[in-house]
Amino acid sequence: MAQIVFVPKEIEAGEPRVAASPETVKRLKALGLDVVVETGAGDKSRIPDGEFEKNGARIGSAADAGAADIILKVRRPTDAELKSYRSGAAVIAAMDPYGNDAAVEAMAKAGISAFAMEFMPRITRAQSMDILSSQANLAGYQAVIDAAGEYDRALPMMMTAAGTVPAAKVFVMGVGVAGLQAIATARRMGAVVTATDVRPAAKEQVASLGAKFLAVEDEEFKAAETAGGYAKEMSKEYQAKQAALTAEHIAKQDIVITTALIPGRPAPKLVSAEMVASMKSGSVIVDLAVERGGNVEGAKAGEVVTSANGVKIVGHLNVAGRVAASASLLYAKNLYAFLETLIDKETKTLVITPEDELVKATLLTHQGRVVHANFAKAEPAPAVAPESTETGLDAAPKATAKPKSTSKKGDA
C-alpha cells in the first residue's frame, strides 16, 4: 500500500501559502506516493482543488492527517494539529524553533519526525531545497513594491516638458538574498540605490547590481564573515562607527529597506529613532526583520506607522506570503526536492538516514526525542510507542552536526 502524503490548509492567521503545487503533486505521485490535499488548501495561492486533482491528488479533509505518513506544511504544526497526527509520521515545514522550545518538545512528545526546512545547509546538493533563499528572494522584491506604494512618488527620474522628477534614493541594509533582490528590483524601477552589509563579499555583489556599497572598511570588517559565508556579530566599537556613517547617509534617503537577521537571536537594531527623525517627511522605511523584533526603532509588527516627522515605517508580517501564488510554487518545489531524497526508490517508502548531511542538519525530533544538537537537552522527552516498521524510519540520529545558520545576514 502506498504511503500517504497529506497537505493541509494552513490554519495560522495571515498564512496564505500552501506546501504543494500541481507540479509537485504530479512528481510525488511519480515517486509512488498517495497524495491527499485538504480542500481549500491552495485557494489563497490561486490553486483551486481541481488543479491538484488533475495531477493525481485526492481532495480530503483535516481528518485525513491521522492516516498520513508524511505531512507537508508551511508553518510548524499547532498543538491541535499534533493531536491529529499519528506517532511516527514525518512532518516537513518551516519550524521556527528558536525561542519556541515548548513547541519543539510538544512535537517530540507527539512522536513525529519533524524536519526544519530553514536549517537546510547551504551546499551545492541542497540549493534546490533552500526555502530561505526562495522566500527571501520574493520578500526582497515585495519590500520594494510595498515601499513604492507608500512613497506616493515616482521612483525613476523622469524628464518632462513640465520639469524633471528626480530619482528616488533607496538604501538597503543587509545584503543577503532579500537585500540583493531589493537592490535589483529598486534598480529596475529606476531608483538610485546604495547598500550596506558587514560581509566583505557583499561589496562586489552590490557593485554587480549597479548600486553603491557603504561600510566602514576597517580590519574588523575584512574578517566579518564565517567560512560558510555568514555574517558574524560585530563588536560594539564597529557598530558605533557603522552607525555614525549610516546615520549621516539615512538622512538623505527617500526609502530605506532593512533585512538584517542573526540566527537564533533578536534582529539587530540598525535604525534608531534619531535616524528616523533625521529623514524627510514622506520618506519610507520597510523593516523585513520585524517578526524578529525589527531592525528599526518604532517599527510595529503587522502595522504601518508614521513617525512624528512624517516617516512611514512598514512592518508587514510574512512578506513572502504577500505574493503567495509565487511563494507557494517555489516553496513546494523546495519541499519536493528534499522529500525525494528521503524516498527509497525500490520500496517507495520514507527512509530517514541519520548519517545523511541533510537529515543531520534539519531533523529536530524523532522517535519521541528532541534530537537536534541545538535543542536537545540532557534528559530526553518521554518515549512514545515504537514506530511501525512499515514507515521505513531508521533509528534517531545522534545530531552531532550543527547547522551553519537559519539565515544569512540579509535573509528576512
C-alpha positions in Angstrom: 0.0 0.0 0.0 1.4 3.4 -1.0 2.4 5.8 1.7 0.3 8.8 2.2 1.4 12.4 1.8 -1.0 14.9 3.4 -1.0 18.6 2.5 -3.2 20.6 5.0 -4.7 24.0 4.7 -2.6 26.3 6.9 -4.6 27.4 9.9 -2.3 30.2 11.2 -3.8 33.6 10.6 -2.1 35.5 7.8 -0.6 32.5 6.2 -1.9 32.2 2.6 0.8 29.8 1.2 0.4 26.1 0.6 3.1 23.4 0.8 2.3 21.7 -2.6 1.6 22.7 -6.2 0.0 20.8 -9.0 3.5 20.2 -10.4 4.9 18.7 -7.1 1.7 16.6 -6.7 2.4 15.1 -10.0 6.0 14.4 -9.1 5.1 12.9 -5.7 2.7 10.5 -7.5 5.5 9.5 -9.8 7.5 8.5 -6.7 4.8 6.1 -5.8 3.1 8.1 -3.1 -0.6 8.7 -2.5 -1.2 12.5 -2.2 -4.1 13.9 -0.2 -4.7 17.7 -0.2 -7.1 19.3 2.2 -10.0 21.1 0.5 -9.3 24.8 0.0 -5.5 24.4 0.9 -4.4 26.3 -2.2 -7.3 28.8 -2.5 -5.3 31.8 -1.2 -2.4 30.9 -3.5 -4.7 30.8 -6.5 -4.5 27.0 -6.8 -8.0 25.6 -6.8 -8.7 22.0 -5.7 -9.4 21.0 -9.3 -5.8 21.7 -10.3 -4.5 19.3 -7.6 -7.0 16.7 -8.7 -5.9 16.9 -12.3 -2.4 16.0 -11.3 -3.4 13.0 -9.2 -4.2 14.3 -5.7 -7.2 13.3 -3.7 -9.1 16.1 -2.1 -9.8 15.4 1.6 -10.3 17.0 4.9 -8.3 17.8 8.0 -9.3 14.3 9.4 -7.0 12.7 6.7 -4.0 13.9 8.6 -4.4 10.9 11.0 -3.6 8.4 8.3 -0.7 10.3 6.7 2.9 9.0 6.7 4.3 12.3 5.6 2.8 15.8 6.2 4.0 18.8 4.2 3.3 22.2 5.8 4.3 25.8 5.6 4.2 26.5 9.3 5.1 24.4 12.4 2.1 22.3 13.4 0.0 23.7 16.3 -0.9 21.6 19.4 -4.3 20.9 17.9 -2.8 19.6 14.7 -0.3 17.5 16.5 -3.1 15.7 18.3 -4.4 14.6 14.9 -1.1 13.2 13.6 -0.1 9.6 14.2 3.1 8.7 16.1 5.8 8.1 13.5 4.6 10.5 10.9 7.2 12.8 9.3 6.4 16.5 9.2 8.3 18.8 6.9 7.9 22.5 7.3 9.5 25.8 8.4 9.6 25.0 12.1 10.8 28.4 13.6 12.3 26.6 16.6 14.4 29.3 18.2 12.6 30.7 21.2 9.9 28.0 20.9 11.3 25.2 23.0 7.9 24.2 24.3 6.7 23.7 20.7 9.7 21.6 19.9 9.1 19.4 23.0 5.5 19.1 22.0 6.5 17.7 18.6 8.8 15.2 20.3 6.1 14.0 22.7 3.8 13.6 19.7 6.2 11.1 18.3 6.7 12.8 14.9 9.8 13.2 12.9 10.0 17.0 12.5 12.2 18.4 9.8 13.1 22.2 9.9 13.5 23.3 6.3 15.1 26.6 7.4 18.1 24.6 8.7 18.9 23.2 5.2 22.7 23.5 4.8 23.8 25.9 2.0 25.7 23.4 0.0 25.5 22.6 -3.7 23.4 19.5 -3.2 20.8 21.4 -1.3 20.4 24.5 -3.4 17.0 23.4 -4.7 15.8 22.8 -1.2 16.7 26.2 0.3 13.4 27.7 1.5 15.2 30.7 3.0 16.6 31.8 -0.4 13.4 31.2 -2.3 11.2 33.0 0.1 13.6 35.8 1.0 14.1 36.5 -2.7 10.3 37.2 -3.0 10.4 39.2 0.2 13.1 41.4 -1.1 11.1 42.1 -4.2 7.9 42.7 -2.3 9.6 45.1 0.1 10.4 47.5 -2.8 6.8 47.2 -4.1 5.4 48.0 -0.7 7.9 50.9 -0.3 6.9 52.3 -3.7 3.2 52.1 -2.8 3.7 54.0 0.5 6.2 56.5 -1.0 3.5 58.1 -3.2 6.1 59.4 -5.7 7.8 58.1 -8.8 10.9 56.1 -8.3 12.7 56.7 -11.6 14.0 60.0 -12.8 11.5 61.5 -15.4 12.3 64.3 -17.7 9.1 66.0 -19.0 8.2 69.3 -20.6 6.7 70.3 -17.2 10.0 69.6 -15.4 12.2 66.8 -14.1 11.2 64.3 -11.4 14.3 63.3 -9.5 15.0 59.6 -9.0 14.3 58.2 -5.5 17.2 57.3 -3.3 16.9 53.8 -1.9 19.2 52.4 0.9 19.2 48.6 1.5 20.6 47.4 4.9 21.7 43.8 4.8 22.8 42.2 1.5 21.7 38.6 1.7 19.2 37.1 -0.7 16.4 39.5 0.3 18.7 42.5 0.2 20.2 41.6 -3.2 16.7 41.2 -4.7 15.6 44.5 -3.2 18.6 46.2 -4.8 17.9 44.6 -8.2 14.2 45.5 -8.0 14.8 49.1 -7.0 17.4 49.5 -9.7 14.9 48.1 -12.3 12.4 50.6 -11.1 14.9 53.4 -11.7 16.0 54.3 -8.2 19.5 55.4 -7.1 20.5 52.6 -4.8 23.1 52.2 -2.1 23.5 49.2 0.3 25.5 48.1 3.3 26.4 44.8 5.0 29.1 43.7 7.4 30.3 40.9 5.0 33.2 42.0 2.7 31.9 39.7 -0.1 28.8 41.8 -0.3 30.7 44.8 -1.7 31.3 43.1 -5.0 27.7 41.7 -5.1 26.3 45.2 -4.6 28.5 46.7 -7.3 27.5 43.9 -9.8 23.9 45.1 -9.5 24.8 48.7 -10.2 24.5 50.0 -6.7 27.0 51.7 -4.4 28.4 50.0 -1.3 28.5 51.8 2.1 30.5 50.5 5.0 33.3 51.2 7.5 36.0 49.1 5.8 38.5 48.6 8.6 40.3 45.4 9.7 37.3 44.0 11.6 35.2 44.4 8.5 37.7 42.4 6.5 37.2 39.5 8.9 33.5 39.8 9.4 32.4 36.6 7.6 32.4 33.0 8.6 33.9 30.2 6.4 30.4 29.4 5.3 29.7 32.9 4.1 27.5 34.0 7.0 27.7 37.3 8.9 29.4 37.5 12.3 28.2 39.7 15.0 30.3 42.8 15.1 32.0 44.5 18.1 30.3 47.4 19.9 33.1 49.7 18.6 32.5 48.7 15.0 28.7 49.0 15.4 29.2 52.6 16.7 31.4 53.6 13.7 29.0 52.0 11.3 26.0 53.6 13.0 27.6 57.1 12.6 28.2 56.5 8.9 24.7 55.1 8.4 23.1 58.0 10.3 24.6 60.6 8.0 23.6 58.6 4.9 20.0 57.8 6.0 19.2 61.5 6.5 19.5 61.9 2.7 17.4 58.8 1.7 13.8 58.5 0.5 13.4 54.8 1.1 15.3 52.5 3.5 14.8 48.7 3.5 16.3 46.7 6.3 16.8 42.9 6.1 19.4 42.1 8.8 19.0 38.9 10.9 21.2 37.0 13.2 20.3 33.3 13.5 18.8 32.4 16.9 18.8 36.0 18.2 16.7 39.1 18.0 17.2 41.2 14.9 19.9 43.8 15.4 18.7 47.4 15.8 20.1 49.3 12.8 17.9 52.4 12.5 17.4 54.5 15.7 14.7 56.9 16.5 17.2 59.7 15.9 17.9 58.4 12.4 14.2 58.2 11.7 13.8 61.8 12.9 16.5 62.9 10.5 14.7 61.8 7.4 12.4 63.9 5.3 8.6 63.8 5.7 7.2 61.3 3.3 10.2 59.0 3.4 9.5 55.3 3.9 11.3 52.5 5.9 10.4 48.9 5.3 11.5 46.6 8.1 11.8 43.0 6.8 13.1 41.8 10.2 10.1 43.0 12.2 9.0 39.4 13.0 12.3 39.0 15.0 12.0 42.3 16.9 12.8 44.5 14.0 15.8 46.5 12.7 14.0 49.8 13.1 13.2 51.6 16.4 9.5 52.3 16.3 8.6 49.5 13.9 5.5 47.6 14.9 4.8 44.0 13.7 1.9 43.9 11.2 1.4 47.7 11.1 2.4 50.7 9.0 3.2 53.5 11.5 4.0 57.1 10.8 6.6 58.9 12.9 6.2 62.4 14.4 8.1 63.8 11.4 6.1 62.0 8.8 8.2 59.0 8.0 6.2 55.8 7.3 7.6 52.6 8.9 6.3 49.5 7.2 6.2 46.4 9.4 4.2 43.8 7.3 4.4 40.2 8.5 5.1 37.3 6.2 6.2 39.5 3.3 6.8 36.5 1.0 3.2 35.5 1.7 2.1 38.8 0.2 3.0 37.2 -3.2 1.6 33.8 -2.2 1.0 32.5 -5.7 4.7 32.7 -6.5 5.9 31.9 -3.0 3.9 28.6 -2.8 5.2 27.4 -6.1 8.8 27.9 -5.1 8.3 26.6 -1.5 6.5 23.4 -2.8 9.5 22.7 -5.1 11.9 23.1 -2.2 9.9 20.6 -0.1 9.7 18.1 -3.0 13.4 18.3 -3.7 14.1 17.4 -0.1 11.5 14.7 0.3 12.6 13.0 -2.9 16.0 12.3 -1.2 14.2 10.5 1.7 12.1 8.2 -0.5 13.6 4.7 -1.2 13.1 4.2 -5.0 12.6 0.5 -4.7 10.2 0.3 -1.7 8.6 3.7 -2.3 8.7 4.4 1.4 10.2 7.1 3.6 13.6 6.3 5.0 15.4 8.6 7.4 19.2 8.0 7.3 20.9 9.6 10.3 24.3 9.9 8.6 22.9 11.9 5.7 24.1 15.5 6.0 20.7 16.9 5.0 19.0 14.8 7.7 21.6 15.8 10.4 21.1 19.4 9.6 17.3 19.5 9.6 15.9 16.8 11.9 14.5 18.3 15.1 12.6 15.5 16.7 12.4 11.7 16.1 11.1 8.7 18.0 9.9 10.8 20.9 13.0 12.8 21.4 14.4 16.2 20.6 17.5 15.1 18.6 18.8 18.3 17.0 22.1 19.3 18.6 20.9 22.9 19.0 17.9 22.0 21.0 18.4 18.5 22.6 18.6 18.5 26.4 20.4 16.1 28.7 17.1 14.5 29.5 15.1 13.2 26.5 11.4 13.8 26.2 9.3 10.8 27.4 9.4 7.9 25.0 6.5 7.1 22.8 5.3 3.8 21.4 7.7 2.2 18.9 7.0 3.1 15.3 5.6 0.7 12.7 8.3 -1.0 10.6 6.1 -0.1 7.6 7.2 3.5 7.8 10.8 2.8 6.8 12.1 5.1 9.6 15.6 4.3 10.8 17.0 5.0 14.3 17.2 8.5 15.7 20.4 10.4 14.7 23.0 11.5 17.2 22.7 15.0 15.7 26.3 15.8 16.1 26.4 18.2 13.2 25.3 21.7 14.0 23.8 23.6 11.0 25.6 26.7 9.9 22.7 29.0 10.3 19.0 29.6 9.9 19.6 32.6 7.8 22.3 34.7 6.1 22.5 38.2 7.2 20.0 39.9 5.0 17.7 36.9 4.6 14.5 38.2 6.1 
